[in-house]
Amino acid sequence: MACAQFHRQIYSITKGVKVTPILHHADVPSGFVPEVDETTFISSFYFFDPDGILLEFAAYVRELGDSVRDIQHQPATAASVSG
């Protein structure tokens, strides 16, 4: 898995950069699961760059766009939500 490999690399190469555990974002009420399963769509972890900016590394774990599983709507715009 790309996310786990990059997680190990950034942690070992940069000595001192703190990274979060890998989170598996999923279609469940809590929003994440402890291990990758059929509900997982993205795995990610977070860390700070040298300037203190919070960054996220994320990797898809399955193809998105399934008409049954995934949300299918046009993104909202300021014009579409203003009264």
N, CA, C and O atoms as a CHARMM CRD file, in Angstrom:
* protein
*
  332
    1    1 MET  N      0.84800  -1.18000   0.00000 PROA 1      0.00000
    2    1 MET  CA     0.00000   0.00000   0.00000 PROA 1      0.00000
    3    1 MET  C      0.89000   1.23800   0.00000 PROA 1      0.00000
    4    1 MET  O      1.81900   1.33000   0.80300 PROA 1      0.00000
    5    2 ALA  N      0.62200   2.17400  -0.87500 PROA 2      0.00000
    6    2 ALA  CA     1.44700   3.37000  -1.03300 PROA 2      0.00000
    7    2 ALA  C      1.49400   4.22300   0.22500 PROA 2      0.00000
    8    2 ALA  O      2.55100   4.74400   0.57700 PROA 2      0.00000
    9    3 CYS  N      0.38100   4.37000   0.89700 PROA 3      0.00000
   10    3 CYS  CA     0.32100   5.22500   2.08500 PROA 3      0.00000
   11    3 CYS  C      1.22300   4.68200   3.19300 PROA 3      0.00000
   12    3 CYS  O      1.97900   5.44200   3.79800 PROA 3      0.00000
   13    4 ALA  N      1.15300   3.40200   3.46000 PROA 4      0.00000
   14    4 ALA  CA     1.97700   2.80200   4.51900 PROA 4      0.00000
   15    4 ALA  C      3.46100   2.90400   4.18300 PROA 4      0.00000
   16    4 ALA  O      4.28200   3.17200   5.06000 PROA 4      0.00000
   17    5 GLN  N      3.80000   2.69100   2.92700 PROA 5      0.00000
   18    5 GLN  CA     5.20300   2.77300   2.51400 PROA 5      0.00000
   19    5 GLN  C      5.73300   4.19600   2.69000 PROA 5      0.00000
   20    5 GLN  O      6.82600   4.38300   3.22400 PROA 5      0.00000
   21    6 PHE  N      4.97500   5.19600   2.25100 PROA 6      0.00000
   22    6 PHE  CA     5.40700   6.58500   2.39900 PROA 6      0.00000
   23    6 PHE  C      5.47100   6.97100   3.87600 PROA 6      0.00000
   24    6 PHE  O      6.36500   7.71300   4.28100 PROA 6      0.00000
   25    7 HSD  N      4.54100   6.48000   4.67400 PROA 7      0.00000
   26    7 HSD  CA     4.52200   6.74200   6.11500 PROA 7      0.00000
   27    7 HSD  C      5.83200   6.26900   6.73300 PROA 7      0.00000
   28    7 HSD  O      6.45300   7.01100   7.49500 PROA 7      0.00000
   29    8 ARG  N      6.26200   5.05000   6.42100 PROA 8      0.00000
   30    8 ARG  CA     7.52800   4.51600   6.95200 PROA 8      0.00000
   31    8 ARG  C      8.70500   5.36500   6.47600 PROA 8      0.00000
   32    8 ARG  O      9.61100   5.66600   7.25400 PROA 8      0.00000
   33    9 GLN  N      8.69300   5.74900   5.20600 PROA 9      0.00000
   34    9 GLN  CA     9.81100   6.51200   4.65300 PROA 9      0.00000
   35    9 GLN  C      9.92500   7.89400   5.27800 PROA 9      0.00000
   36    9 GLN  O     11.02100   8.29400   5.67300 PROA 9      0.00000
   37   10 ILE  N      8.84400   8.62300   5.37800 PROA 10     0.00000
   38   10 ILE  CA     8.93100   9.98100   5.92600 PROA 10     0.00000
   39   10 ILE  C      9.32100   9.93300   7.39600 PROA 10     0.00000
   40   10 ILE  O     10.04300  10.80700   7.87600 PROA 10     0.00000
   41   11 TYR  N      8.85400   8.92700   8.10500 PROA 11     0.00000
   42   11 TYR  CA     9.19300   8.80300   9.52400 PROA 11     0.00000
   43   11 TYR  C     10.66500   8.47100   9.69900 PROA 11     0.00000
   44   11 TYR  O     11.31600   9.04500  10.57200 PROA 11     0.00000
   45   12 SER  N     11.21500   7.55700   8.89200 PROA 12     0.00000
   46   12 SER  CA    12.60400   7.13500   9.07900 PROA 12     0.00000
   47   12 SER  C     13.60700   8.09800   8.46200 PROA 12     0.00000
   48   12 SER  O     14.69900   8.27300   9.00300 PROA 12     0.00000
   49   13 ILE  N     13.26500   8.72300   7.35100 PROA 13     0.00000
   50   13 ILE  CA    14.20400   9.61000   6.66500 PROA 13     0.00000
   51   13 ILE  C     14.35600  10.94400   7.39000 PROA 13     0.00000
   52   13 ILE  O     15.46400  11.47500   7.46800 PROA 13     0.00000
   53   14 THR  N     13.28300  11.48500   7.91100 PROA 14     0.00000
   54   14 THR  CA    13.31400  12.84500   8.42800 PROA 14     0.00000
   55   14 THR  C     13.60000  12.95700   9.90700 PROA 14     0.00000
   56   14 THR  O     13.65600  14.07500  10.42100 PROA 14     0.00000
   57   15 LYS  N     13.78000  11.89100  10.60000 PROA 15     0.00000
   58   15 LYS  CA    14.14500  11.89000  12.02400 PROA 15     0.00000
   59   15 LYS  C     13.62900  13.12100  12.75600 PROA 15     0.00000
   60   15 LYS  O     14.15900  14.22000  12.58600 PROA 15     0.00000
   61   16 GLY  N     12.63200  12.94100  13.54100 PROA 16     0.00000
   62   16 GLY  CA    12.09800  14.04600  14.31800 PROA 16     0.00000
   63   16 GLY  C     10.77900  14.57800  13.81800 PROA 16     0.00000
   64   16 GLY  O     10.08100  15.27500  14.55500 PROA 16     0.00000
   65   17 VAL  N     10.41100  14.27000  12.57600 PROA 17     0.00000
   66   17 VAL  CA     9.10600  14.69200  12.08300 PROA 17     0.00000
   67   17 VAL  C      8.07000  13.74900  12.66700 PROA 17     0.00000
   68   17 VAL  O      8.12800  12.53600  12.46400 PROA 17     0.00000
   69   18 LYS  N      7.13700  14.31500  13.38200 PROA 18     0.00000
   70   18 LYS  CA     6.09300  13.48400  13.97700 PROA 18     0.00000
   71   18 LYS  C      4.97400  13.29400  12.96400 PROA 18     0.00000
   72   18 LYS  O      4.50000  14.25000  12.34900 PROA 18     0.00000
   73   19 VAL  N      4.56800  12.06500  12.80400 PROA 19     0.00000
   74   19 VAL  CA     3.46900  11.74100  11.89900 PROA 19     0.00000
   75   19 VAL  C      2.37500  11.04200  12.69900 PROA 19     0.00000
   76   19 VAL  O      2.65200  10.34700  13.67600 PROA 19     0.00000
   77   20 THR  N      1.13200  11.23600  12.27100 PROA 20     0.00000
   78   20 THR  CA     0.01700  10.56300  12.93400 PROA 20     0.00000
   79   20 THR  C     -0.01600   9.10500  12.49200 PROA 20     0.00000
   80   20 THR  O      0.62000   8.74000  11.50300 PROA 20     0.00000
   81   21 PRO  N     -0.74500   8.28300  13.21000 PROA 21     0.00000
   82   21 PRO  CA    -0.99600   6.93800  12.68600 PROA 21     0.00000
   83   21 PRO  C     -1.76900   7.05600  11.36800 PROA 21     0.00000
   84   21 PRO  O     -2.38900   8.08700  11.10900 PROA 21     0.00000
   85   22 ILE  N     -1.73900   6.03300  10.55400 PROA 22     0.00000
   86   22 ILE  CA    -2.49400   6.02800   9.30400 PROA 22     0.00000
   87   22 ILE  C     -3.97500   5.89700   9.63600 PROA 22     0.00000
   88   22 ILE  O     -4.37800   5.02200  10.40300 PROA 22     0.00000
   89   23 LEU  N     -4.77400   6.77700   9.05200 PROA 23     0.00000
   90   23 LEU  CA    -6.22500   6.72900   9.20800 PROA 23     0.00000
   91   23 LEU  C     -6.83000   6.16800   7.92700 PROA 23     0.00000
   92   23 LEU  O     -6.45100   6.56800   6.82600 PROA 23     0.00000
   93   24 HSD  N     -7.75400   5.25500   8.07200 PROA 24     0.00000
   94   24 HSD  CA    -8.43200   4.65500   6.92200 PROA 24     0.00000
   95   24 HSD  C     -9.83900   5.25000   6.86100 PROA 24     0.00000
   96   24 HSD  O    -10.73200   4.82100   7.59200 PROA 24     0.00000
   97   25 HSD  N    -10.03100   6.23900   5.98700 PROA 25     0.00000
   98   25 HSD  CA   -11.30800   6.93900   5.84800 PROA 25     0.00000
   99   25 HSD  C    -12.30200   5.99400   5.17200 PROA 25     0.00000
  100   25 HSD  O    -11.99500   5.37600   4.15300 PROA 25     0.00000
  101   26 ALA  N    -13.50200   5.89500   5.75900 PROA 26     0.00000
  102   26 ALA  CA   -14.45200   4.89100   5.29400 PROA 26     0.00000
  103   26 ALA  C    -15.88600   5.39700   5.34600 PROA 26     0.00000
  104   26 ALA  O    -16.19300   6.40000   5.99000 PROA 26     0.00000
  105   27 ASP  N    -16.74700   4.67800   4.65300 PROA 27     0.00000
  106   27 ASP  CA   -18.18000   4.97900   4.62700 PROA 27     0.00000
  107   27 ASP  C    -18.86900   4.36700   5.84200 PROA 27     0.00000
  108   27 ASP  O    -19.69500   3.46400   5.70700 PROA 27     0.00000
  109   28 VAL  N    -18.52300   4.86400   7.02600 PROA 28     0.00000
  110   28 VAL  CA   -19.12300   4.41200   8.28800 PROA 28     0.00000
  111   28 VAL  C    -19.42700   5.65400   9.12500 PROA 28     0.00000
  112   28 VAL  O    -18.86300   6.71600   8.85900 PROA 28     0.00000
  113   29 PRO  N    -20.30500   5.55200  10.13000 PROA 29     0.00000
  114   29 PRO  CA   -20.67300   6.74700  10.91700 PROA 29     0.00000
  115   29 PRO  C    -19.48800   7.50800  11.52300 PROA 29     0.00000
  116   29 PRO  O    -19.51000   8.73800  11.55600 PROA 29     0.00000
  117   30 SER  N    -18.46100   6.80700  11.99900 PROA 30     0.00000
  118   30 SER  CA   -17.31400   7.49800  12.60300 PROA 30     0.00000
  119   30 SER  C    -16.40900   8.14400  11.56300 PROA 30     0.00000
  120   30 SER  O    -15.63400   9.04200  11.89100 PROA 30     0.00000
  121   31 GLY  N    -16.49900   7.69200  10.29700 PROA 31     0.00000
  122   31 GLY  CA   -15.67600   8.25600   9.23800 PROA 31     0.00000
  123   31 GLY  C    -14.37400   7.52000   8.98800 PROA 31     0.00000
  124   31 GLY  O    -13.70200   7.78500   7.99100 PROA 31     0.00000
  125   32 PHE  N    -14.00200   6.59800   9.87100 PROA 32     0.00000
  126   32 PHE  CA   -12.77800   5.83000   9.65300 PROA 32     0.00000
  127   32 PHE  C    -12.88000   4.47000  10.33100 PROA 32     0.00000
  128   32 PHE  O    -13.70100   4.26000  11.22400 PROA 32     0.00000
  129   33 VAL  N    -12.01900   3.54700   9.88300 PROA 33     0.00000
  130   33 VAL  CA   -11.97000   2.19000  10.43300 PROA 33     0.00000
  131   33 VAL  C    -10.52800   1.87900  10.81300 PROA 33     0.00000
  132   33 VAL  O     -9.61100   2.48900  10.26500 PROA 33     0.00000
  133   34 PRO  N    -10.29800   0.93500  11.74600 PROA 34     0.00000
  134   34 PRO  CA    -8.93300   0.64600  12.19200 PROA 34     0.00000
  135   34 PRO  C     -8.07300  -0.06100  11.13900 PROA 34     0.00000
  136   34 PRO  O     -6.85200   0.09700  11.14100 PROA 34     0.00000
  137   35 GLU  N     -8.67800  -0.82200  10.25800 PROA 35     0.00000
  138   35 GLU  CA    -7.95800  -1.52500   9.19000 PROA 35     0.00000
  139   35 GLU  C     -8.72600  -1.33300   7.88800 PROA 35     0.00000
  140   35 GLU  O     -9.93600  -1.10600   7.90400 PROA 35     0.00000
  141   36 VAL  N     -8.02200  -1.42300   6.76200 PROA 36     0.00000
  142   36 VAL  CA    -8.67200  -1.30500   5.46400 PROA 36     0.00000
  143   36 VAL  C     -9.69200  -2.43000   5.30700 PROA 36     0.00000
  144   36 VAL  O     -9.38900  -3.59900   5.54500 PROA 36     0.00000
  145   37 ASP  N    -10.91100  -2.05500   4.90100 PROA 37     0.00000
  146   37 ASP  CA   -11.93700  -3.05300   4.60200 PROA 37     0.00000
  147   37 ASP  C    -12.74100  -2.57200   3.39900 PROA 37     0.00000
  148   37 ASP  O    -12.33300  -1.62400   2.72800 PROA 37     0.00000
  149   38 GLU  N    -13.86800  -3.20700   3.11700 PROA 38     0.00000
  150   38 GLU  CA   -14.64300  -2.86900   1.91900 PROA 38     0.00000
  151   38 GLU  C    -15.26000  -1.47900   1.97400 PROA 38     0.00000
  152   38 GLU  O    -15.69200  -0.96600   0.94100 PROA 38     0.00000
  153   39 THR  N    -15.31600  -0.85000   3.15500 PROA 39     0.00000
  154   39 THR  CA   -15.87300   0.50000   3.26600 PROA 39     0.00000
  155   39 THR  C    -14.82100   1.58900   3.09700 PROA 39     0.00000
  156   39 THR  O    -15.16500   2.76500   2.97700 PROA 39     0.00000
  157   40 THR  N    -13.55900   1.22000   3.08600 PROA 40     0.00000
  158   40 THR  CA   -12.45600   2.19000   3.02300 PROA 40     0.00000
  159   40 THR  C    -12.30200   2.75300   1.61000 PROA 40     0.00000
  160   40 THR  O    -12.34800   2.00900   0.63000 PROA 40     0.00000
  161   41 PHE  N    -12.11800   4.07900   1.51000 PROA 41     0.00000
  162   41 PHE  CA   -11.87600   4.68400   0.19400 PROA 41     0.00000
  163   41 PHE  C    -10.56100   5.44700   0.13400 PROA 41     0.00000
  164   41 PHE  O     -9.99200   5.58100  -0.94900 PROA 41     0.00000
  165   42 ILE  N    -10.05900   5.95300   1.25500 PROA 42     0.00000
  166   42 ILE  CA    -8.77600   6.66900   1.28100 PROA 42     0.00000
  167   42 ILE  C     -8.05900   6.33200   2.58600 PROA 42     0.00000
  168   42 ILE  O     -8.68700   6.22300   3.63900 PROA 42     0.00000
  169   43 SER  N     -6.74800   6.16800   2.50800 PROA 43     0.00000
  170   43 SER  CA    -5.90600   6.06500   3.70000 PROA 43     0.00000
  171   43 SER  C     -5.01300   7.29500   3.71700 PROA 43     0.00000
  172   43 SER  O     -4.53000   7.73000   2.67200 PROA 43     0.00000
  173   44 SER  N     -4.79100   7.86400   4.91500 PROA 44     0.00000
  174   44 SER  CA    -3.97200   9.06600   4.97900 PROA 44     0.00000
  175   44 SER  C     -3.29800   9.20000   6.33700 PROA 44     0.00000
  176   44 SER  O     -3.66500   8.53500   7.30600 PROA 44     0.00000
  177   45 PHE  N     -2.29800  10.08200   6.37800 PROA 45     0.00000
  178   45 PHE  CA    -1.68700  10.46700   7.64500 PROA 45     0.00000
  179   45 PHE  C     -1.30900  11.93100   7.55200 PROA 45     0.00000
  180   45 PHE  O     -1.24400  12.49500   6.46000 PROA 45     0.00000
  181   46 TYR  N     -1.06100  12.54500   8.69400 PROA 46     0.00000
  182   46 TYR  CA    -0.81100  13.97400   8.78600 PROA 46     0.00000
  183   46 TYR  C      0.55100  14.23900   9.42900 PROA 46     0.00000
  184   46 TYR  O      1.03200  13.45800  10.25000 PROA 46     0.00000
  185   47 PHE  N      1.15600  15.35800   9.03800 PROA 47     0.00000
  186   47 PHE  CA     2.44000  15.77100   9.60900 PROA 47     0.00000
  187   47 PHE  C      2.62500  17.25800   9.34800 PROA 47     0.00000
  188   47 PHE  O      1.91600  17.84000   8.52700 PROA 47     0.00000
  189   48 PHE  N      3.57100  17.87100  10.04000 PROA 48     0.00000
  190   48 PHE  CA     3.86500  19.28700   9.85000 PROA 48     0.00000
  191   48 PHE  C      5.13800  19.44800   9.02800 PROA 48     0.00000
  192   48 PHE  O      6.11200  18.72300   9.23000 PROA 48     0.00000
  193   49 ASP  N      5.12500  20.41300   8.09200 PROA 49     0.00000
  194   49 ASP  CA     6.33700  20.70700   7.33800 PROA 49     0.00000
  195   49 ASP  C      7.26600  21.56200   8.20800 PROA 49     0.00000
  196   49 ASP  O      6.87000  21.95900   9.30400 PROA 49     0.00000
  197   50 PRO  N      8.48300  21.85300   7.75400 PROA 50     0.00000
  198   50 PRO  CA     9.42700  22.62900   8.57300 PROA 50     0.00000
  199   50 PRO  C      8.92800  24.01800   8.96700 PROA 50     0.00000
  200   50 PRO  O      9.40900  24.59400   9.94300 PROA 50     0.00000
  201   51 ASP  N      7.96100  24.56400   8.20900 PROA 51     0.00000
  202   51 ASP  CA     7.40800  25.87500   8.53000 PROA 51     0.00000
  203   51 ASP  C      6.18500  25.78900   9.43300 PROA 51     0.00000
  204   51 ASP  O      5.55200  26.80500   9.72100 PROA 51     0.00000
  205   52 GLY  N      5.84600  24.57600   9.88400 PROA 52     0.00000
  206   52 GLY  CA     4.71700  24.40900  10.79200 PROA 52     0.00000
  207   52 GLY  C      3.36600  24.26900  10.11800 PROA 52     0.00000
  208   52 GLY  O      2.33300  24.34500  10.78300 PROA 52     0.00000
  209   53 ILE  N      3.35700  24.06600   8.80300 PROA 53     0.00000
  210   53 ILE  CA     2.09700  23.91800   8.08000 PROA 53     0.00000
  211   53 ILE  C      1.67100  22.45600   8.11700 PROA 53     0.00000
  212   53 ILE  O      2.46000  21.56500   7.80100 PROA 53     0.00000
  213   54 LEU  N      0.41900  22.21000   8.50300 PROA 54     0.00000
  214   54 LEU  CA    -0.09400  20.85700   8.57300 PROA 54     0.00000
  215   54 LEU  C     -0.33200  20.32200   7.16500 PROA 54     0.00000
  216   54 LEU  O     -1.00200  20.95900   6.35200 PROA 54     0.00000
  217   55 LEU  N      0.22000  19.15100   6.89100 PROA 55     0.00000
  218   55 LEU  CA     0.07400  18.50300   5.59200 PROA 55     0.00000
  219   55 LEU  C     -0.58600  17.14500   5.76200 PROA 55     0.00000
  220   55 LEU  O     -0.47400  16.50900   6.81000 PROA 55     0.00000
  221   56 GLU  N     -1.27300  16.71400   4.71900 PROA 56     0.00000
  222   56 GLU  CA    -1.87100  15.38100   4.69900 PROA 56     0.00000
  223   56 GLU  C     -1.35100  14.64300   3.48200 PROA 56     0.00000
  224   56 GLU  O     -1.34300  15.18900   2.37900 PROA 56     0.00000
  225   57 PHE  N     -0.91600  13.40300   3.67500 PROA 57     0.00000
  226   57 PHE  CA    -0.60000  12.51500   2.57100 PROA 57     0.00000
  227   57 PHE  C     -1.75800  11.54000   2.48600 PROA 57     0.00000
  228   57 PHE  O     -2.08200  10.88300   3.47500 PROA 57     0.00000
  229   58 ALA  N     -2.38600  11.43100   1.32500 PROA 58     0.00000
  230   58 ALA  CA    -3.54500  10.55600   1.16500 PROA 58     0.00000
  231   58 ALA  C     -3.40800   9.72100  -0.08900 PROA 58     0.00000
  232   58 ALA  O     -2.85100  10.16500  -1.09300 PROA 58     0.00000
  233   59 ALA  N     -3.92800   8.49700  -0.01900 PROA 59     0.00000
  234   59 ALA  CA    -3.89500   7.59300  -1.16600 PROA 59     0.00000
  235   59 ALA  C     -5.23800   6.87700  -1.27400 PROA 59     0.00000
  236   59 ALA  O     -5.74900   6.34400  -0.28900 PROA 59     0.00000
  237   60 TYR  N     -5.80100   6.87100  -2.48100 PROA 60     0.00000
  238   60 TYR  CA    -7.02500   6.09800  -2.71400 PROA 60     0.00000
  239   60 TYR  C     -6.72400   4.61900  -2.54500 PROA 60     0.00000
  240   60 TYR  O     -5.66900   4.14400  -2.96500 PROA 60     0.00000
  241   61 VAL  N     -7.64000   3.89600  -1.93700 PROA 61     0.00000
  242   61 VAL  CA    -7.47000   2.44600  -1.80600 PROA 61     0.00000
  243   61 VAL  C     -8.45600   1.69200  -2.68900 PROA 61     0.00000
  244   61 VAL  O     -8.41200   0.46500  -2.78000 PROA 61     0.00000
  245   62 ARG  N     -9.34900   2.44000  -3.33900 PROA 62     0.00000
  246   62 ARG  CA   -10.24700   1.83400  -4.32400 PROA 62     0.00000
  247   62 ARG  C    -10.64900   2.91200  -5.31600 PROA 62     0.00000
  248   62 ARG  O    -10.52400   4.10600  -5.04200 PROA 62     0.00000
  249   63 GLU  N    -11.12600   2.48200  -6.45200 PROA 63     0.00000
  250   63 GLU  CA   -11.61700   3.39700  -7.48200 PROA 63     0.00000
  251   63 GLU  C    -12.88100   4.08300  -6.97800 PROA 63     0.00000
  252   63 GLU  O    -13.75800   3.43200  -6.41100 PROA 63     0.00000
  253   64 LEU  N    -12.97700   5.38800  -7.18000 PROA 64     0.00000
  254   64 LEU  CA   -14.17800   6.12100  -6.79900 PROA 64     0.00000
  255   64 LEU  C    -15.06100   6.31900  -8.02600 PROA 64     0.00000
  256   64 LEU  O    -14.57800   6.26800  -9.15700 PROA 64     0.00000
  257   65 GLY  N    -16.33600   6.54100  -7.80500 PROA 65     0.00000
  258   65 GLY  CA   -17.25900   6.79200  -8.89800 PROA 65     0.00000
  259   65 GLY  C    -18.34000   5.73700  -9.05100 PROA 65     0.00000
  260   65 GLY  O    -19.13800   5.80200  -9.98600 PROA 65     0.00000
  261   66 ASP  N    -18.37900   4.77200  -8.15400 PROA 66     0.00000
  262   66 ASP  CA   -19.42100   3.74200  -8.19000 PROA 66     0.00000
  263   66 ASP  C    -20.77000   4.40700  -7.92800 PROA 66     0.00000
  264   66 ASP  O    -20.93800   5.07800  -6.91000 PROA 66     0.00000
  265   67 SER  N    -21.72800   4.23000  -8.83100 PROA 67     0.00000
  266   67 SER  CA   -23.01400   4.92400  -8.71700 PROA 67     0.00000
  267   67 SER  C    -23.84100   4.45100  -7.53100 PROA 67     0.00000
  268   67 SER  O    -24.76200   5.15400  -7.11700 PROA 67     0.00000
  269   68 VAL  N    -23.54700   3.29800  -6.97800 PROA 68     0.00000
  270   68 VAL  CA   -24.27900   2.79500  -5.81900 PROA 68     0.00000
  271   68 VAL  C    -23.59800   3.20000  -4.51300 PROA 68     0.00000
  272   68 VAL  O    -24.27000   3.60700  -3.56500 PROA 68     0.00000
  273   69 ARG  N    -22.28500   3.09300  -4.45500 PROA 69     0.00000
  274   69 ARG  CA   -21.54600   3.33300  -3.20900 PROA 69     0.00000
  275   69 ARG  C    -21.19100   4.78700  -2.95900 PROA 69     0.00000
  276   69 ARG  O    -21.17900   5.22500  -1.80900 PROA 69     0.00000
  277   70 ASP  N    -20.90400   5.54000  -4.00400 PROA 70     0.00000
  278   70 ASP  CA   -20.36500   6.88300  -3.83600 PROA 70     0.00000
  279   70 ASP  C    -21.43000   7.95500  -4.08400 PROA 70     0.00000
  280   70 ASP  O    -22.37900   7.75100  -4.84200 PROA 70     0.00000
  281   71 ILE  N    -21.24500   9.09100  -3.42800 PROA 71     0.00000
  282   71 ILE  CA   -22.16200  10.21900  -3.59400 PROA 71     0.00000
  283   71 ILE  C    -22.09100  10.68000  -5.04500 PROA 71     0.00000
  284   71 ILE  O    -21.00500  10.84400  -5.60300 PROA 71     0.00000
  285   72 GLN  N    -23.24000  10.88400  -5.63900 PROA 72     0.00000
  286   72 GLN  CA   -23.31400  11.30300  -7.03500 PROA 72     0.00000
  287   72 GLN  C    -24.10200  12.60800  -7.13300 PROA 72     0.00000
  288   72 GLN  O    -25.31900  12.58500  -7.31900 PROA 72     0.00000
  289   73 HSD  N    -23.42200  13.73100  -7.01100 PROA 73     0.00000
  290   73 HSD  CA   -24.07600  15.02300  -7.16900 PROA 73     0.00000
  291   73 HSD  C    -23.04300  16.03400  -7.64600 PROA 73     0.00000
  292   73 HSD  O    -21.83600  15.82600  -7.52700 PROA 73     0.00000
  293   74 GLN  N    -23.54400  17.11400  -8.18000 PROA 74     0.00000
  294   74 GLN  CA   -22.67100  18.18400  -8.62600 PROA 74     0.00000
  295   74 GLN  C    -22.19300  18.96600  -7.41000 PROA 74     0.00000
  296   74 GLN  O    -22.97100  19.16900  -6.47700 PROA 74     0.00000
  297   75 PRO  N    -20.94600  19.40800  -7.38800 PROA 75     0.00000
  298   75 PRO  CA   -20.44900  20.20000  -6.25000 PROA 75     0.00000
  299   75 PRO  C    -21.27400  21.48500  -6.09100 PROA 75     0.00000
  300   75 PRO  O    -21.74400  22.06000  -7.07300 PROA 75     0.00000
  301   76 ALA  N    -21.43400  21.91000  -4.86700 PROA 76     0.00000
  302   76 ALA  CA   -22.15500  23.15900  -4.59100 PROA 76     0.00000
  303   76 ALA  C    -21.25900  24.34600  -4.91500 PROA 76     0.00000
  304   76 ALA  O    -20.03500  24.25900  -4.81400 PROA 76     0.00000
  305   77 THR  N    -21.86300  25.42300  -5.29400 PROA 77     0.00000
  306   77 THR  CA   -21.15200  26.68600  -5.52800 PROA 77     0.00000
  307   77 THR  C    -21.81800  27.75900  -4.67700 PROA 77     0.00000
  308   77 THR  O    -22.90100  27.54400  -4.13200 PROA 77     0.00000
  309   78 ALA  N    -21.18000  28.89400  -4.56600 PROA 78     0.00000
  310   78 ALA  CA   -21.76600  30.00100  -3.80500 PROA 78     0.00000
  311   78 ALA  C    -23.11700  30.39300  -4.41600 PROA 78     0.00000
  312   78 ALA  O    -24.05500  30.71700  -3.68700 PROA 78     0.00000
  313   79 ALA  N    -23.21600  30.36600  -5.71900 PROA 79     0.00000
  314   79 ALA  CA   -24.47000  30.74800  -6.38800 PROA 79     0.00000
  315   79 ALA  C    -25.57400  29.72400  -6.12900 PROA 79     0.00000
  316   79 ALA  O    -26.74400  30.09300  -6.02000 PROA 79     0.00000
  317   80 SER  N    -25.21700  28.44500  -6.02800 PROA 80     0.00000
  318   80 SER  CA   -26.24700  27.42100  -5.86100 PROA 80     0.00000
  319   80 SER  C    -26.79300  27.34400  -4.44600 PROA 80     0.00000
  320   80 SER  O    -27.87900  26.80200  -4.24400 PROA 80     0.00000
  321   81 VAL  N    -26.07700  27.87000  -3.46000 PROA 81     0.00000
  322   81 VAL  CA   -26.54300  27.78000  -2.07600 PROA 81     0.00000
  323   81 VAL  C    -27.07500  29.10700  -1.54800 PROA 81     0.00000
  324   81 VAL  O    -27.71200  29.13100  -0.49500 PROA 81     0.00000
  325   82 SER  N    -26.83500  30.19500  -2.24200 PROA 82     0.00000
  326   82 SER  CA   -27.35900  31.48800  -1.76000 PROA 82     0.00000
  327   82 SER  C    -28.82200  31.62000  -2.16500 PROA 82     0.00000
  328   82 SER  O    -29.22900  31.19200  -3.24500 PROA 82     0.00000
  329   83 GLY  N    -29.58400  32.21300  -1.28900 PROA 83     0.00000
  330   83 GLY  CA   -31.01500  32.28400  -1.44200 PROA 83     0.00000
  331   83 GLY  C    -31.48000  33.18700  -2.48400 PROA 83     0.00000
  332   83 GLY  O    -32.68600  33.31900  -2.69400 PROA 83     0.00000
